Amino acid sequence: MDDLPLYHEWHGRSGGSHPPLLLLHGGGSTIESNWGRLIPALEDVRRMLAVELQGHGRTGPGDGPASFEGSADGVARLLGELGAGPVDVLGFSNGGQVAMQLAVRHPGAVRRLVVASAPFRRDGMIEGFWDGLAAATFADLPQPYRDADLAVSGDPAHAERMFELDRELMLTGFTDWPEATVASITAPTLVVAADRDVVRTEHTVLLGSLIPNARTLIVPGNHGDYLGELAAAVDSGPLERTLPFILDFLS
């Protein structure tokens, strides 16, 4: 939905010659729940633009289903309105797929790309992921995600709509990417995942091999803890260990 107004926030200060760093959260998340540890860690060195995608946090659910392509177009429109491109992009999980679509569909908007824990084919997920998602109900959404959404949306029903949007997006809106589409990404790219992620390590390595001149980084951890994601990380240790690699790539 490229005409849906996207809630966004600016954080940090200009990093000299560095462009803004666009932060695209994962499914079920808000700016605070996904980036609540990362933003303070970078605010002295980078200017950051954090966006909440369709149905998440302070962005409305829209009138139709979510799609990675539509979200990418909406982000590109926002960047144009803000005069903010080209930007560096860090996208996590579903946000990583939006980030890749942004690089494919709007290559002029992306200077450097970090794709974190994002698949490009359905077989990239660990065994049992799809069956578990198909059987999931709103009651299965972890409480930290519910609390984070309510804290900013102020609407108890918003989190349930968000859950249904994300579930439908993955079950019916996610189709395998042709390898040629992946290979069309021209931005210098770092592909990142954890060794105990929901995305298989072999799949992450394959993604990195298909994007021209991409680098691949596998870190110890789980889905999101290495970015400080509040529902996944007990403390900031995994983020502190991973962030230097990301910053080095972006520099």
C-alpha positions in Angstrom: 0.0 0.0 0.0 2.2 2.8 -1.3 -0.3 5.5 -0.4 -0.6 4.6 3.3 1.0 7.3 5.6 3.9 5.7 7.4 4.7 6.8 10.9 8.4 7.6 11.2 10.9 9.1 13.6 14.3 10.7 13.3 17.0 9.8 15.8 20.6 10.6 16.3 22.8 13.1 14.7 24.5 13.5 11.3 27.5 11.1 10.9 29.5 13.5 8.7 29.5 12.1 5.2 27.3 9.2 6.1 23.7 9.2 4.8 20.8 8.5 7.1 20.3 4.9 8.2 16.8 3.6 7.5 15.5 1.1 10.0 12.8 -1.4 8.9 11.4 -3.5 11.7 10.3 -7.1 11.7 6.9 -8.6 12.0 4.9 -7.9 15.1 7.2 -5.1 16.1 7.3 -1.3 16.7 10.2 1.0 16.6 10.7 0.6 20.3 10.5 -3.2 20.5 12.8 -3.7 17.5 15.3 -0.9 17.8 15.0 0.1 21.5 18.6 -0.9 22.2 20.1 -0.2 18.8 19.0 3.4 18.4 20.7 4.6 21.7 23.9 2.7 20.7 24.1 4.6 17.4 22.6 8.0 18.2 26.0 9.7 18.7 27.4 8.5 15.4 24.5 8.1 12.9 21.4 9.9 11.8 18.6 7.3 11.8 15.1 7.2 10.2 12.9 4.6 11.8 9.6 3.6 10.1 6.6 1.7 11.3 5.2 -0.4 8.4 1.5 -1.1 7.6 -0.5 -2.0 10.7 2.4 -1.7 13.1 2.7 0.7 16.0 1.4 4.1 15.0 0.8 3.3 11.3 -2.7 2.3 10.4 -3.7 -1.1 9.0 -4.8 0.3 5.7 -7.6 -1.0 3.5 -6.0 -4.1 2.1 -3.5 -6.8 2.7 0.1 -6.0 3.3 2.8 -6.9 0.8 6.6 -6.6 0.8 6.4 -4.8 -2.6 3.8 -2.4 -1.4 5.6 -1.6 1.8 8.8 -1.0 -0.2 7.0 1.4 -2.5 5.5 3.2 0.5 9.0 3.6 2.1 10.3 4.9 -1.2 7.5 7.5 -1.3 8.3 8.6 2.2 12.0 8.9 1.4 11.0 11.1 -1.6 8.8 13.3 0.6 11.6 13.7 3.1 14.3 14.3 0.5 16.2 11.6 2.4 17.7 9.3 -0.3 19.9 7.6 -1.1 20.0 6.0 2.4 21.7 3.1 4.1 19.1 0.5 5.0 19.0 -2.1 7.8 16.0 -4.4 7.5 15.2 -7.2 10.0 13.1 -10.3 9.2 10.0 -9.0 7.3 11.7 -5.7 7.2 14.6 -7.4 5.5 12.3 -8.5 2.7 11.0 -4.9 2.4 14.6 -3.7 2.3 15.4 -6.1 -0.5 12.3 -5.0 -2.4 13.3 -1.4 -1.9 16.7 -2.1 -3.4 15.2 -4.0 -6.3 12.3 -1.6 -7.1 14.0 1.7 -6.2 17.7 1.2 -6.5 18.4 4.9 -6.5 17.1 5.1 -2.9 19.6 2.7 -1.4 23.3 3.3 -0.9 24.2 0.3 1.2 21.9 -2.6 2.4 22.0 -4.8 5.5 19.6 -7.7 5.2 19.1 -9.3 8.6 17.4 -12.7 9.2 15.3 -12.5 6.0 14.5 -15.4 3.7 13.9 -15.2 0.0 12.3 -18.6 -0.4 9.9 -20.5 1.7 12.2 -23.4 2.2 14.7 -21.1 3.9 12.8 -21.3 7.2 13.6 -23.9 9.8 11.5 -27.1 10.0 8.1 -26.6 11.5 8.0 -22.9 10.9 5.2 -22.8 8.4 3.0 -25.4 10.1 3.4 -23.4 13.4 2.4 -20.2 11.7 -0.6 -21.7 10.0 -1.9 -23.0 13.3 -1.1 -19.8 15.2 -3.7 -17.6 16.7 -3.5 -14.1 18.3 -3.1 -15.8 21.7 0.3 -17.1 20.5 1.7 -13.6 19.9 4.3 -13.1 22.6 3.2 -10.6 25.3 6.1 -8.2 24.7 4.8 -7.6 21.2 1.3 -7.0 22.5 2.5 -4.6 25.2 4.8 -2.7 22.8 2.0 -2.2 20.3 -0.5 -1.1 22.9 1.9 1.3 24.4 2.1 3.3 21.1 -1.2 2.6 19.3 -3.4 3.0 22.4 -5.8 0.5 20.8 -6.0 -3.1 22.2 -7.5 -4.3 18.9 -4.6 -2.8 16.9 -2.2 -5.6 17.9 -4.7 -8.3 16.8 -5.1 -6.6 13.4 -1.3 -6.4 13.1 -1.0 -10.1 13.9 -3.5 -11.0 11.2 -1.8 -8.8 8.7 1.6 -10.3 9.3 0.3 -13.9 9.4 -1.5 -13.4 6.1 1.5 -11.7 4.6 3.8 -14.6 5.3 1.3 -17.4 4.5 -0.1 -16.1 1.3 1.9 -13.0 0.3 5.3 -14.5 0.5 6.3 -16.4 -2.6 9.7 -17.6 -3.6 11.9 -14.9 -5.2 13.4 -15.8 -8.6 17.1 -15.9 -8.4 17.3 -13.3 -11.1 15.4 -10.8 -8.9 17.8 -11.4 -6.0 20.8 -11.0 -8.4 19.4 -7.7 -9.6 20.3 -6.0 -6.3 23.1 -3.6 -7.1 23.6 -1.9 -3.7 26.6 -3.2 -1.7 24.9 -5.7 0.7 25.7 -7.4 4.0 23.5 -10.5 4.7 23.3 -11.3 8.4 21.7 -14.0 10.5 22.2 -15.9 13.7 23.4 -19.5 14.1 20.1 -20.3 15.9 17.9 -18.2 13.7 14.5 -19.2 12.2 16.2 -18.7 8.9 18.4 -21.7 8.0 22.1 -20.8 8.0 22.5 -22.5 4.6 19.8 -20.3 3.2 21.4 -17.1 4.5 24.7 -18.2 2.9 22.9 -18.9 -0.4 21.3 -15.4 -0.3 24.6 -13.8 0.2 26.1 -15.8 -2.8 23.3 -14.7 -5.1 23.5 -10.9 -4.5 26.5 -9.6 -6.5 29.5 -8.9 -4.3 27.5 -9.3 -1.1 29.2 -10.2 2.2 27.7 -12.8 4.7 27.9 -12.7 8.4 26.7 -15.5 10.8 26.7 -14.5 14.4 26.1 -16.5 17.6 22.5 -15.9 18.8 18.9 -16.2 17.9 16.3 -14.4 15.7 16.8 -10.7 16.7 18.9 -10.8 19.8 22.0 -9.7 17.9 20.2 -6.5 16.9 19.0 -5.9 20.5 15.4 -6.8 19.7 13.6 -6.5 23.0 11.6 -9.7 22.8 14.6 -11.8 21.8 17.5 -10.3 23.7 18.0 -10.7 27.5 20.6 -7.9 27.5 22.6 -5.8 25.0 25.6 -8.2 24.8 24.7 -9.8 21.4 24.1 -6.3 19.9 27.4 -5.0 21.3 29.3 -7.9 19.7 27.5 -7.6 16.3 27.2 -3.8 15.8 30.9 -3.2 15.0 30.7 -5.5 12.0 27.6 -3.7 10.7 29.1 -0.3 11.2 32.3 -1.3 9.5 30.3 -2.5 6.5 28.3 0.8 6.4 31.4 2.9 6.6 
